[in-house]
Amino acid sequence: MSRTISIKPFKKELPSDFADRLGIYYTQQVNTFHKKANGQFFTPTPIARLLASFCDFSKARIKILDPGCGTTILSCALIEHLVESKNRIEIIDLVAYETDLELIPYSQKALDYLKDWLLNKGIQFNYTLHCTDFVLENATVLKENRLPSLFEETNSVVKNFDIIISNPPYFKLSKDDKRVIASQELVSGQPNIYSFFMGIAAKLLSENGELIFITPRSFASGNYFKAFRELFFNTVQIEKIHLFNSRKDTFNRDNVLQETVVIKAIREKINPNKKVFVSSSEGIKDIFEPSIKYFNSSDLIDLNTKEKILYLPTSDKEERILSLVSNWENVLSDFNIRISTGPVVSFRALNFIQNRYENGTVFLAPLFWLHNVNKMILEWPKQLREKGQYIRIESNSKSLLIPNKNYIFLRRFSTKDDKSRLIAAPYFCNYVNSEYIGVENKLNYIYRKDGHLDRDEVVGLCALLNSELFDTYFQIFNGNVNVSATELREMRFPPLAKIKEIGNKIILSNDYSMKNVNSFVNELFELEVIMN
C-alpha cells in the first residue's frame, strides 16, 4: 500500500490521460494470469470518454460510484465531462472500490491528481477508496424492493448515488462462491460477476440517477442471465446503448475477444414508449462517428415476456428484420413442436459409445455429434478421433436414446470464426434402420412430441433456421457463441403454412444449397432488397 510510483503527471495533463498511463504501466508489471484472475481489462481512453459522454446529470453536488475502479480512468473521464458541461458543480463525492491490493497505490495516485485538478477549478472533491469486495459489501440491497431514503447508509456507503459508472470484471463464478450465495436474486444458472455489479448498482441509484456500464452483451439473452434481466429491467429504464461491431477492437491492448456493449440506464418509472438511443461503431477508430437509431423501449425489450430478451439492432437490415419478426405471433410450442438438448454426455457414456459397427454381435444406434451437422446437410458417419459414431442399445443406455423419427439437429455452439450462429441439418427416420438414435449433448434437436414432423415441416424449419434472415434475427439478441434451447423456444416464427411452403419449394427443387434456401426465404418475406 505504501508502494512508491515514479510516474508523474505531465503539465496540464488531463486526469483521464494520467490514469490511462498509470494503467498501461501497471499492466506491464503483472502477468496475464493476474489480470485474468482479477478480471482486469482496463478501459482505453476513447471508450472511457464515450461512457462519460452518455452522462446528462446536472446538480451542484454530485455523488458518484465507481465499483471496480482500476486506475480510475472512468471516474476521471466522467468528472472531466461534467466539468466541461459547465454544470456549476461545487462538490463531487466519489466512492470507489478496488480489490487488487497491488493496484491500489495507482488508483490513489490518480485520485490525488484528480483532486488537485478539480481544486484548481474551484471544485471540492471528496473520495473514499475501498479495498473491499463491492458485491459482498452491497449485495443486501438486492433484497429491498424500494428506493433508498436520503442519507440511508449500508456499511458506510450512501445508497443514493447520482451516477454509477463501471467497466466491471468479467469472469464466471462457481455456485459455492460467497458472492453467488450473497446475490441469489441475480442467479439463474452459471453466473458471471459482471451481472452482479450491474444488478447491485441499479439498486444503489437514487431516483433519476444514471447507470453507465460497459460489459459483454451476453446478459441480453439466455437462461443464465434470466434472473438478472428480471431484476435489472424492472429497476431501471434503458436510455442509451452503444454497440461495437468488432470483437477485437474494444480491448485490443489486452487481446480480449469479446462482444461488448455500453449501456446507460436511469432509475425512473418504466415507460415502454420511451425513446432509446442506439448507436454503433466498428470499433474505437469511428467511436465518435457512429450510426444512430432510435427505438421505443418496447421494441427492444418486452417486459411482459418471461425471458425479457433485449434486442439490439444496429443497421437498417436488422431493424427491418426485427420489425418483420415482431409481427409473427407464433413460437414453436404453438405448433406442438418442442426443442430439447441431446441427452448423451460423451464422457459419462464412454461405456456405450463405439466407433465400429458390429453386425449381429451387439445392437447399435447411430450417434450424432456437433461435427455431423452442417447447414442443410447431415454427414454421418464422419469419423473423428474419440467421437464414436454408434451407441449401444441396452437397458443401461435406454435413457440416453430417443425414438427414431423425423428431427432437426441444431448445433448448440458455434465457433467465433463461424459466419453463422445457427447451423441446422434435417434428419429423417429412414436415414438408418434403427428403433433408436443417440444425440450428443452439444446438439439441440427439434421434434413433435406426440406425433411426427412432416417432411415439408422438417425442411421448411431447417431452411428458416439456416437462412440469413434467421441468423441476423438471432444475432440481434444473442452475443454468445451458444445457441440455447431456452432462446429458441422464445423465438418467433411465421405461420406453419409459410414454413411448409418453404419446405415444399425446396423439396420440389431438389436443391438444398444455402443460395437456394436464402432465395426462397427472401422471396417469400420480400427481403431481396435489404439482404443484398
N, C-alpha and C positions, 0 to 999 in steps of 0.2 A: 504493500500500500504506500510505502514511503519511497518507492522507486523514482529515481531522477530521470527525466526525459529531456534530452538535449534539444529537441526540436522547438523552435520558437516561431511565433507568427511574424510574417513579413509586415512591413509598414503598410497600413491601410488595407490589410488583407481581410476579406470577409470571414466571419466566424465559420461559415459552412465550408469554405475552401481550406481553412486551417484544420477543421475536424476531418476533412477528407484526407489531407496529407498525413495526419496522425493515424488514420485508419489504414492507409497504404503501408506506412512504416510498421504498424503493429502486425499486419498480416505477413510481413516478411520475417518477423521474429518467431512466428508459431508455425507448426506443421499442418498439413491438410487434415490429419486425424483430429487435431484440437479444434479446428474450425467446424468440422462435421459434427463432432460430439456436442458442440455448443450451438449448432445450427446457425453459424455466423456467415452471413453473406452481406457485407457492408454495401449500403446504398450508394451508387455513383451520384455525383453532384447533380447532373441534369435530371435524374429521376427524383432526387430529393426536392429539387426546385419545382418539378411538376406537382408532386404531392402538396407542397406548400401553396402553390397557386390555386389549388382546389378550395382553400380556406376562404370563407367570406365573413368570418366572425368579427364583430366590432364592439368593443367595450373599453372603458378606461382602465379596468383591472381585469386581467385575463388569467385563468388557471389552466395550465397545460399539463398533460400526462404523456410521457414517452416510456411505455412499459418494457421496451427492450432496446435500450438507447445506444449500445455500441459506443462509438466516439461522439455521439450526439449530433450527427450531421443533419438528421431530420428536424430536431428541435431548433438547430441553428438556422436552417433554411426557412422553417416556418416563421420564426421570430423576425428574420430579415424581411420576409414578405409582409408581415403585419406592420412593421415599422415603415416600409416603403409605401404601404397603402394609406399612410397618413391618418391612422385611426385615432390619433390623440391618446395613445396609450400612456398611462402613467406608471402602472405597476404590472409586472409579469411574475407569476408564481409558477415554477416548474417542478414537477415531481418526476424523477427518472428512476428506472430500475436497470440494473446490470448484474448478472450473477457470475460473470467471469472475473475473478479477482485480479487476474493479470492485466485485464483491460481497464480496470477502474482508474488507475493513475492517468490514463489517456483521456478518459471521459472527464475527469476532474480538470485537467489542463484546458480542454476545450471549453468547459463551462466557465472557468475563471476568465478566459479571454472574452467569451460572450458577455460576461458581466461587465467587464471593463468597457467593451464596445458599446453596450447599452448605456452605461453611466455617462459616456461622452455625449450621448444623445438626450440626457436628462431623464432616462427611464430607470426606475428602480427594478432590480432583478433579484428575486429570492429563489434559491433552488435547494432541493433535497435529493441526494443521490443515494438510493437504497441498494445495498449489496445482497438483497434477499430475493427469493423467488416470487415474481409477480403473481403467478397463478395461485400458489399456496396461500399467499397473504391476502388475496382478494376474492377467492372462489365463493365465500359465503354470500356475496352479493347476488349470486345466481339463484339463491333460494328466496329472494324477495321479489314480489310482484307489484312493486310500487316505485314511483320516482323518489329519489333520496331527498330528505328535507335539507334545508340550508344549514351549512356548517356541521352536518352529521359526519361522524368520523368512524372509520374502522381501522384498527392498527395504525392510528395517527395519520391516515390518508383521507383527505377530504373527498367525499364521493359526489361532488358536483362539478366535475371538470367541464370547462367550456370547449376545449379541443383535446382530442386524443389522437396522436399521430404515431405510426409504428411500421417498421419492417420487422415483423416478429420472427423468431426462429422457426424453421420448418423441419420437423422430424416426427416419426411415428412413436407412439408411446405404448408400452405394454399395459395390460389390463390391471396389473397389480401396482402400477406406478402411483405414488402418492397424489400426484396432480390429477390423475384419472379418477381416483377414488373421491377426491375433493370436488370434482367437476362433473358428477354423474348426469346433471341436467343437459350436458352437451354431448353425451356419449351414446352412440347407437351402432357401434362396431369398432373397427380398428381406428383409434383416434390419432389425429395429428395435432401437435401442440399449438400450431398457429391458430386453429379454430377456437382454442381455449382463450387465447389472447383476445381474439375478436369478440367472442361472446361475453367475456367478463368486462371488456372495455365498453361495450354497448350499454351494459348495466351501470357503469360508473359515470356516464354522461349526465350532465344537467339537462333540464328541459331546454330544447332548441340547441343543445350542444352538438358539436361536429366531430365525427369519427373519420379519420383518413388513414387507410392501410394499403400497403402493397403486399400481396400474398399470391400463392399459387391459386389458380382458378378452380381447383378440384372441388372446392366446397359447393360449387354451383349445382351439382347433381350427385347422385349416388347415395346408397343406403348408409355409408359410413358417416356422412355429414347430415343425415336427416334430422336428428335431434337438434343439432346446431342451427340448421336453417329455420326450424320451428321457433326456436327462441329468438334468434337474431332478427328475422324478418318481422316478428311481432313486437320487437322492441324499438327498432329504428327504421326510418324510411330512406331508401336509396335515393340519392340526388345526382351523383356523377359517377361515371365509370370510364376508365381508360384501359384499353387492351393493347398488348404488344403482339403483333403477328409473328414475330421471330422468337423462337425459343432460346436462341443462342445469345442474343444481343444484350438482354436486360442486365444480367450479372456476368458479363463476359470476363471480367477480371478474375472471377472465381471459377470459371469454366462450368457454370451451372446451366444445365439443360432443363428448363422449366417454363411452363406456360404461366405467365403472371398477369395479374390484373390489379389496377389501382381502383379502390372503391371509396367513395365518400358517402356517408350516411348521416342523417340528423335524427336526434331524439325528439320526435314530434308525433302527432296523431297520424296514423297511417291513412294515406289518401290514394286510392287506386288510380285516380286520374291525374296525379302529379306528374309533371313532365320530367323525364330523366335524360340527362345529357350523357351521350355515349360517344366517346372519341376512340380513335385507334391510330397507331403508328406502326411502321415496320419494326422499329427498334428505337435506339437513342438518337440517331442522327436526325430523324424527322420528328422528334418528340414534340416540338413546338409548332409543327405544321401538320397536325393530324387531320384525318377525315372526321367529320362530326355529324351525328344524327340525334334526333330527339324522339323519345317514345313515351307513351303513357306507362306508368308503373305497372299497370295490369297487363300490358303487352309483354313485359319481361318476366313477370312472376305472378302466378295466380295463387293468391293466399288461401283460396277455398279448396285447393287440392291437398292430398295427403303428403305428396313429395315436396311441394314448394320449390320446384326446379327454377333456377334463374337462367333465362335465355339471354345470350349476349351476341346479337348480330352486329357485324361491323361493316357490311357492304350492302349495296343495292340488291345484289343477288341474294344475300342471306335475309335481308328484310322482306323481299318478295316471297321467298320460300317460307319464312315464318308466318307471313300473312296467309299464304295458301294453307299451310298445315293447321293453323289456328281455326280454320273453318271446318276442318274434319271433326266429326263428333264421336268417332269410334276408337276404342282400344281393342287389343287382341281378344280380351276376355268377352267382349260383346259378340264375337263370332264363335264362342265356345272353343277358342284356341288358347293354349297355355304355353308357357315357356319355363323350362327348368334347366338346371345345371347338371352336366354329366356326373353320374354317381361314382365313376371309377377313379379313385385317387390312387395313382400308379404305385407309389411307394408302400401303400397299405395293401395292395392287391398283387404283389410280386409273385405270390404262390400260384396265382391263377393265370397270369399273363405269359404267353409264349409266342415265339416268332415263326414256328414251323407248323404247318398243318399235318396232323396225324390222322389219316383216314382210317376209321374203324377202331382205333385204339382208345381215343377219348372223344367226348363231344365238345366241339369248339364253336364259339360265336365270333364274328368279326368284331374287332375293337377299333374304334375310330378316334384319332387324335387330332390335335390342332393342325399338324402338318399335312393331314389328309384333306383339309378343307381349303379350297381356293374359290374365287368368285365364279359361281355357277357351275363349278366342276368339283366332283369328289374323286380324289385319287387314292384308290385302295386296291390291293395292298401297296404300300410305299415304305420300303424298308429304311429305318433309321436305327442307329445303334441304341440299344436298351429301350426300344419302343416296339415291343412285340405287337403284331397285328391281329392276334387272336386272344380270346379269353375263355377259359374253361367254363362249361356249363355243368355245374354240380350243386349239391344242396347248399354248400357254404358260400357259393358265389351268386346264388339266385337274386339276392337283394341288390346286387350291383348291376343287374341286367335289366333291359327294358324290352317290351314286346316288339317284334319285327313288323313295323308298319311304316307308313309314309311320314317323313320328318323333314325339317330344315335344320341343318347343322350350322351354327354360327360361332365363329371364334370369340372367346371371351377376352382375348388380349391381342393388341396389335403392337408391332414394334414402333419405335419413334421414327423409323425410316419409312414405314408404310405410308403410302399416299392416302389410303382409305382406312377408316376405323372399323367399318362394317364389312366383314368378309364372310359370305354365306354360300353353302352348297346344298343342292337338293338331294334327298335320299328317298329312294322308292323301295318298297318291300320286296320287289322281285330282283333286287340288286344281288342278293345272296339267298341261298337255300338254307334258312335257319329260323328256328322259332323265336330266338332272342338275338339281340345285338348288345354290344358294350359301347358306351360313350364316355370318354375320358373327361376328367374334371375341368380341363381348360376349354371345353366346348359347352355352349348352351344348345339345347335342342327345342324346337318348336313343334307342337303336335295338337291334335284334337283328342282330349282325354277320353270322352265317351264316343268313339267313332273313328272315322278315317279322314285325313285330309285328302281331298280330291287332287288329281294330278295338276289341274289348272290352278288350284289354290297354292300348291307347293311351289310351282314355277313362278306364279304371279307374286307371291310373298317374297320368294327368294330374289326375284328380279328387283322388286322395290327396295329391299334391304341393301342390295349391292349397288343400287343406282346412285348417280351423282346427286340426285335430289335428296335421297335419304342420308347419304354421307354428309352432305352440307347441313341438313337439318340436325343430325346428331352432333356435329361439331359445334353448333351454335350453343349447346348447353353442356357439352362434355369436354373437359380439359384434361382427361386422363387417357391412358392407353387401354384402360379397362372398359369392357362392354358388359355391364351388369344386367342380370335378368330383371332386377327391380326397375331400372331405367326403361328397358324395353317394354315392360308391362304398362308403363305410363305413356309411352309414345303414342301419338295419334296416327290413325290410318284412314285411308279413304274407304268408301263403302265396299263391301265384299264383292259386289258386282264388278266394280272397277278393277279390283285385284285379279279376279278371274278373267276379265277381259285381257289384261296384260299377259297373264299366263297362257291363254288360248292363242294369242297372236304369236308369242314366242314358240310355242309348241308347233303351230302350223308352219312357221317359217323355218323350223329346224335349225335355227341359228342362235346359239346360246352365248355369243360373244358379247362383251360389255358394250361394244359400239352399237349393236342391235338393241340390247336392253335399254340403254340410255335413249336411243332414238324413239322407241315405243313409249317409254315413260314420259319423256319431254313432250312428245306429240300429244299424248292423252291429257296432260295437265297444262298444255300451251306454254311450255317453258323454253322453247327453242331459242328465243332471242337472248334471254338472260343467262342461259347455260353456255353460250358460245362466246 
